[in-house]
Every structure is written in structure tokens, then in C-alpha cells.
């Protein structure tokens, strides 16, 4: 049961989850993180760390749409092993609906 990052992460990208992941399965896009489903060990420690509540197990109905998105971008975005800088406007975006339209397919600039 891998976990998935869902729409709530878009434009928030707090990255608290990265700090606790024991297997470094997070990948960073320009404005969102994803979890590589083949690397996730289903420990669940990342889920409660997300201030945007944007990490869910694959058994959650909200994950269905986002599992393939996580799998796709985890193969092309860079792996992230340390918490980076949170966007300055993350708190303003936290909890806003309809953020999928803002998803950037671009990888993070490292």
C-alpha cells in the first residue's frame, strides 16, 4: 500500500515529509512533491507530517487519480532527501481547492 501525494501539495510544497522518510522516496517538481510507489515502504510516517494533509495511502479514494501522477513524475523529477525552502506563499495556498490546474510538470530547479 504505497502512499501518494495529492492535489493539496501543489503550490504548498512544505517538504516536512522528506525529513522523516526512511527510504528517500520523494521526488521534487517545480511546485509539488511526489512519492515513487515502487520505493515507498508503506511506513506512513510522512502522512502526519504534511501540514497540507496532502499525503494519503493508496486505499484512500482521493489517491486513485494521483497514484499514476506520482508514478509518472517520480521517474522524471529529481529525488529529494532533505527539506528544501518552502514557497513564500505556501500558507496562502494551503487548503485552497482546485489547485490541480496549477500543477507544473517541470522538475525542481536544483
mmCIF file of the C-alpha atoms, coordinates in Angstrom:
data_MODEL
# 
_entry.id   MODEL 
# 
loop_
_atom_site.group_PDB 
_atom_site.id 
_atom_site.type_symbol 
_atom_site.label_atom_id 
_atom_site.label_alt_id 
_atom_site.label_comp_id 
_atom_site.label_asym_id 
_atom_site.label_entity_id 
_atom_site.label_seq_id 
_atom_site.pdbx_PDB_ins_code 
_atom_site.Cartn_x 
_atom_site.Cartn_y 
_atom_site.Cartn_z 
_atom_site.occupancy 
_atom_site.B_iso_or_equiv 
_atom_site.pdbx_formal_charge 
_atom_site.auth_seq_id 
_atom_site.auth_comp_id 
_atom_site.auth_asym_id 
_atom_site.auth_atom_id 
_atom_site.pdbx_PDB_model_num 
ATOM 1   C CA . UNK A 1 1   ? 0.000   0.000  0.000   1.00 0.00 ? 1   UNK A CA 1 
ATOM 2   C CA . UNK A 1 2   ? 2.158   2.932  -1.175  1.00 0.00 ? 2   UNK A CA 1 
ATOM 3   C CA . UNK A 1 3   ? 1.321   6.458  -0.221  1.00 0.00 ? 3   UNK A CA 1 
ATOM 4   C CA . UNK A 1 4   ? 0.594   9.200  -2.750  1.00 0.00 ? 4   UNK A CA 1 
ATOM 5   C CA . UNK A 1 5   ? 0.901   12.947 -2.743  1.00 0.00 ? 5   UNK A CA 1 
ATOM 6   C CA . UNK A 1 6   ? -2.355  14.543 -3.843  1.00 0.00 ? 6   UNK A CA 1 
ATOM 7   C CA . UNK A 1 7   ? -3.529  17.949 -5.060  1.00 0.00 ? 7   UNK A CA 1 
ATOM 8   C CA . UNK A 1 8   ? -3.128  19.654 -1.674  1.00 0.00 ? 8   UNK A CA 1 
ATOM 9   C CA . UNK A 1 9   ? 0.653   19.754 -2.143  1.00 0.00 ? 9   UNK A CA 1 
ATOM 10  C CA . UNK A 1 10  ? 0.514   21.893 -5.267  1.00 0.00 ? 10  UNK A CA 1 
ATOM 11  C CA . UNK A 1 11  ? 1.970   25.352 -4.585  1.00 0.00 ? 11  UNK A CA 1 
ATOM 12  C CA . UNK A 1 12  ? 2.459   24.486 -0.884  1.00 0.00 ? 12  UNK A CA 1 
ATOM 13  C CA . UNK A 1 13  ? 5.350   22.004 -1.072  1.00 0.00 ? 13  UNK A CA 1 
ATOM 14  C CA . UNK A 1 14  ? 6.165   22.210 2.637   1.00 0.00 ? 14  UNK A CA 1 
ATOM 15  C CA . UNK A 1 15  ? 8.572   19.237 2.466   1.00 0.00 ? 15  UNK A CA 1 
ATOM 16  C CA . UNK A 1 16  ? 8.268   18.261 6.146   1.00 0.00 ? 16  UNK A CA 1 
ATOM 17  C CA . UNK A 1 17  ? 7.559   14.747 4.828   1.00 0.00 ? 17  UNK A CA 1 
ATOM 18  C CA . UNK A 1 18  ? 11.007  14.495 3.266   1.00 0.00 ? 18  UNK A CA 1 
ATOM 19  C CA . UNK A 1 19  ? 12.704  14.873 6.645   1.00 0.00 ? 19  UNK A CA 1 
ATOM 20  C CA . UNK A 1 20  ? 11.050  11.739 8.084   1.00 0.00 ? 20  UNK A CA 1 
ATOM 21  C CA . UNK A 1 21  ? 11.096  9.390  5.080   1.00 0.00 ? 21  UNK A CA 1 
ATOM 22  C CA . UNK A 1 22  ? 13.424  6.481  5.867   1.00 0.00 ? 22  UNK A CA 1 
ATOM 23  C CA . UNK A 1 23  ? 13.817  5.442  2.212   1.00 0.00 ? 23  UNK A CA 1 
ATOM 24  C CA . UNK A 1 24  ? 14.076  8.792  0.402   1.00 0.00 ? 24  UNK A CA 1 
ATOM 25  C CA . UNK A 1 25  ? 11.190  8.095  -1.974  1.00 0.00 ? 25  UNK A CA 1 
ATOM 26  C CA . UNK A 1 26  ? 10.179  11.734 -2.565  1.00 0.00 ? 26  UNK A CA 1 
ATOM 27  C CA . UNK A 1 27  ? 10.761  13.486 -5.871  1.00 0.00 ? 27  UNK A CA 1 
ATOM 28  C CA . UNK A 1 28  ? 10.523  17.215 -6.417  1.00 0.00 ? 28  UNK A CA 1 
ATOM 29  C CA . UNK A 1 29  ? 8.748   19.126 -9.105  1.00 0.00 ? 29  UNK A CA 1 
ATOM 30  C CA . UNK A 1 30  ? 8.636   22.859 -9.547  1.00 0.00 ? 30  UNK A CA 1 
ATOM 31  C CA . UNK A 1 31  ? 5.586   23.220 -7.299  1.00 0.00 ? 31  UNK A CA 1 
ATOM 32  C CA . UNK A 1 32  ? 4.789   19.773 -5.886  1.00 0.00 ? 32  UNK A CA 1 
ATOM 33  C CA . UNK A 1 33  ? 6.371   16.633 -4.478  1.00 0.00 ? 33  UNK A CA 1 
ATOM 34  C CA . UNK A 1 34  ? 5.523   13.047 -5.437  1.00 0.00 ? 34  UNK A CA 1 
ATOM 35  C CA . UNK A 1 35  ? 6.230   9.635  -3.929  1.00 0.00 ? 35  UNK A CA 1 
ATOM 36  C CA . UNK A 1 36  ? 7.758   6.856  -6.017  1.00 0.00 ? 36  UNK A CA 1 
ATOM 37  C CA . UNK A 1 37  ? 5.304   3.972  -5.485  1.00 0.00 ? 37  UNK A CA 1 
ATOM 38  C CA . UNK A 1 38  ? 7.941   1.270  -6.009  1.00 0.00 ? 38  UNK A CA 1 
ATOM 39  C CA . UNK A 1 39  ? 10.238  2.820  -3.398  1.00 0.00 ? 39  UNK A CA 1 
ATOM 40  C CA . UNK A 1 40  ? 7.643   3.625  -0.719  1.00 0.00 ? 40  UNK A CA 1 
ATOM 41  C CA . UNK A 1 41  ? 7.716   1.042  2.079   1.00 0.00 ? 41  UNK A CA 1 
ATOM 42  C CA . UNK A 1 42  ? 4.280   1.997  3.369   1.00 0.00 ? 42  UNK A CA 1 
ATOM 43  C CA . UNK A 1 43  ? 5.545   3.050  6.790   1.00 0.00 ? 43  UNK A CA 1 
ATOM 44  C CA . UNK A 1 44  ? 3.179   6.037  6.901   1.00 0.00 ? 44  UNK A CA 1 
ATOM 45  C CA . UNK A 1 45  ? 5.478   8.343  8.851   1.00 0.00 ? 45  UNK A CA 1 
ATOM 46  C CA . UNK A 1 46  ? 5.171   11.047 6.184   1.00 0.00 ? 46  UNK A CA 1 
ATOM 47  C CA . UNK A 1 47  ? 1.385   11.345 6.305   1.00 0.00 ? 47  UNK A CA 1 
ATOM 48  C CA . UNK A 1 48  ? 1.024   13.111 9.675   1.00 0.00 ? 48  UNK A CA 1 
ATOM 49  C CA . UNK A 1 49  ? 3.984   15.400 8.908   1.00 0.00 ? 49  UNK A CA 1 
ATOM 50  C CA . UNK A 1 50  ? 2.267   17.121 5.972   1.00 0.00 ? 50  UNK A CA 1 
ATOM 51  C CA . UNK A 1 51  ? 0.749   20.461 7.045   1.00 0.00 ? 51  UNK A CA 1 
ATOM 52  C CA . UNK A 1 52  ? -1.368  20.453 3.866   1.00 0.00 ? 52  UNK A CA 1 
ATOM 53  C CA . UNK A 1 53  ? -2.731  16.931 4.554   1.00 0.00 ? 53  UNK A CA 1 
ATOM 54  C CA . UNK A 1 54  ? -1.672  16.085 1.016   1.00 0.00 ? 54  UNK A CA 1 
ATOM 55  C CA . UNK A 1 55  ? -0.321  12.570 1.620   1.00 0.00 ? 55  UNK A CA 1 
ATOM 56  C CA . UNK A 1 56  ? -2.726  9.641  1.638   1.00 0.00 ? 56  UNK A CA 1 
ATOM 57  C CA . UNK A 1 57  ? -2.481  5.832  1.451   1.00 0.00 ? 57  UNK A CA 1 
ATOM 58  C CA . UNK A 1 58  ? -3.454  4.215  -1.828  1.00 0.00 ? 58  UNK A CA 1 
ATOM 59  C CA . UNK A 1 59  ? -6.587  2.856  -0.125  1.00 0.00 ? 59  UNK A CA 1 
ATOM 60  C CA . UNK A 1 60  ? -7.926  6.419  0.205   1.00 0.00 ? 60  UNK A CA 1 
ATOM 61  C CA . UNK A 1 61  ? -10.316 7.214  -2.686  1.00 0.00 ? 61  UNK A CA 1 
ATOM 62  C CA . UNK A 1 62  ? -8.521  10.548 -3.257  1.00 0.00 ? 62  UNK A CA 1 
ATOM 63  C CA . UNK A 1 63  ? -5.338  8.642  -4.160  1.00 0.00 ? 63  UNK A CA 1 
ATOM 64  C CA . UNK A 1 64  ? -6.823  6.880  -7.203  1.00 0.00 ? 64  UNK A CA 1 
ATOM 65  C CA . UNK A 1 65  ? -6.299  9.820  -9.550  1.00 0.00 ? 65  UNK A CA 1 
ATOM 66  C CA . UNK A 1 66  ? -2.917  10.778 -8.061  1.00 0.00 ? 66  UNK A CA 1 
ATOM 67  C CA . UNK A 1 67  ? -1.144  7.398  -7.935  1.00 0.00 ? 67  UNK A CA 1 
ATOM 68  C CA . UNK A 1 68  ? -0.358  7.395  -11.679 1.00 0.00 ? 68  UNK A CA 1 
ATOM 69  C CA . UNK A 1 69  ? 0.700   11.049 -11.467 1.00 0.00 ? 69  UNK A CA 1 
ATOM 70  C CA . UNK A 1 70  ? 3.095   10.209 -8.626  1.00 0.00 ? 70  UNK A CA 1 
ATOM 71  C CA . UNK A 1 71  ? 4.467   7.218  -10.552 1.00 0.00 ? 71  UNK A CA 1 
ATOM 72  C CA . UNK A 1 72  ? 4.981   9.237  -13.728 1.00 0.00 ? 72  UNK A CA 1 
ATOM 73  C CA . UNK A 1 73  ? 6.742   12.219 -12.216 1.00 0.00 ? 73  UNK A CA 1 
ATOM 74  C CA . UNK A 1 74  ? 8.859   10.123 -9.841  1.00 0.00 ? 74  UNK A CA 1 
ATOM 75  C CA . UNK A 1 75  ? 10.638  8.807  -12.926 1.00 0.00 ? 75  UNK A CA 1 
ATOM 76  C CA . UNK A 1 76  ? 11.500  12.239 -14.324 1.00 0.00 ? 76  UNK A CA 1 
ATOM 77  C CA . UNK A 1 77  ? 11.810  14.621 -11.359 1.00 0.00 ? 77  UNK A CA 1 
ATOM 78  C CA . UNK A 1 78  ? 14.906  14.700 -9.120  1.00 0.00 ? 78  UNK A CA 1 
ATOM 79  C CA . UNK A 1 79  ? 14.987  12.745 -5.887  1.00 0.00 ? 79  UNK A CA 1 
ATOM 80  C CA . UNK A 1 80  ? 14.935  14.888 -2.767  1.00 0.00 ? 80  UNK A CA 1 
ATOM 81  C CA . UNK A 1 81  ? 16.465  13.708 0.502   1.00 0.00 ? 81  UNK A CA 1 
ATOM 82  C CA . UNK A 1 82  ? 16.447  16.910 2.567   1.00 0.00 ? 82  UNK A CA 1 
ATOM 83  C CA . UNK A 1 83  ? 13.839  19.526 3.269   1.00 0.00 ? 83  UNK A CA 1 
ATOM 84  C CA . UNK A 1 84  ? 14.240  22.497 0.991   1.00 0.00 ? 84  UNK A CA 1 
ATOM 85  C CA . UNK A 1 85  ? 12.837  26.003 1.082   1.00 0.00 ? 85  UNK A CA 1 
ATOM 86  C CA . UNK A 1 86  ? 9.071   26.200 1.363   1.00 0.00 ? 86  UNK A CA 1 
ATOM 87  C CA . UNK A 1 87  ? 7.497   28.645 -1.093  1.00 0.00 ? 87  UNK A CA 1 
ATOM 88  C CA . UNK A 1 88  ? 6.892   32.063 0.444   1.00 0.00 ? 88  UNK A CA 1 
ATOM 89  C CA . UNK A 1 89  ? 3.169   31.897 -0.359  1.00 0.00 ? 89  UNK A CA 1 
ATOM 90  C CA . UNK A 1 90  ? 2.632   28.278 0.788   1.00 0.00 ? 90  UNK A CA 1 
ATOM 91  C CA . UNK A 1 91  ? 0.375   29.211 3.692   1.00 0.00 ? 91  UNK A CA 1 
ATOM 92  C CA . UNK A 1 92  ? -1.828  31.288 1.380   1.00 0.00 ? 92  UNK A CA 1 
ATOM 93  C CA . UNK A 1 93  ? -2.304  28.246 -0.886  1.00 0.00 ? 93  UNK A CA 1 
ATOM 94  C CA . UNK A 1 94  ? -2.769  25.669 1.881   1.00 0.00 ? 94  UNK A CA 1 
ATOM 95  C CA . UNK A 1 95  ? -6.309  24.301 1.814   1.00 0.00 ? 95  UNK A CA 1 
ATOM 96  C CA . UNK A 1 96  ? -7.408  26.016 -1.386  1.00 0.00 ? 96  UNK A CA 1 
ATOM 97  C CA . UNK A 1 97  ? -9.456  23.790 -3.700  1.00 0.00 ? 97  UNK A CA 1 
ATOM 98  C CA . UNK A 1 98  ? -8.919  23.466 -7.433  1.00 0.00 ? 98  UNK A CA 1 
ATOM 99  C CA . UNK A 1 99  ? -5.134  23.545 -7.400  1.00 0.00 ? 99  UNK A CA 1 
ATOM 100 C CA . UNK A 1 100 ? -4.703  20.783 -9.983  1.00 0.00 ? 100 UNK A CA 1 
ATOM 101 C CA . UNK A 1 101 ? -4.806  23.394 -12.743 1.00 0.00 ? 101 UNK A CA 1 
ATOM 102 C CA . UNK A 1 102 ? -1.579  24.847 -11.300 1.00 0.00 ? 102 UNK A CA 1 
ATOM 103 C CA . UNK A 1 103 ? 0.400   21.589 -11.402 1.00 0.00 ? 103 UNK A CA 1 
ATOM 104 C CA . UNK A 1 104 ? 3.660   22.200 -13.211 1.00 0.00 ? 104 UNK A CA 1 
ATOM 105 C CA . UNK A 1 105 ? 5.251   19.254 -14.983 1.00 0.00 ? 105 UNK A CA 1 
ATOM 106 C CA . UNK A 1 106 ? 8.651   20.905 -14.727 1.00 0.00 ? 106 UNK A CA 1 
ATOM 107 C CA . UNK A 1 107 ? 11.210  19.389 -12.367 1.00 0.00 ? 107 UNK A CA 1 
ATOM 108 C CA . UNK A 1 108 ? 12.543  21.381 -9.446  1.00 0.00 ? 108 UNK A CA 1 
ATOM 109 C CA . UNK A 1 109 ? 15.485  23.588 -10.209 1.00 0.00 ? 109 UNK A CA 1 
ATOM 110 C CA . UNK A 1 110 ? 18.400  22.203 -8.219  1.00 0.00 ? 110 UNK A CA 1 
# 
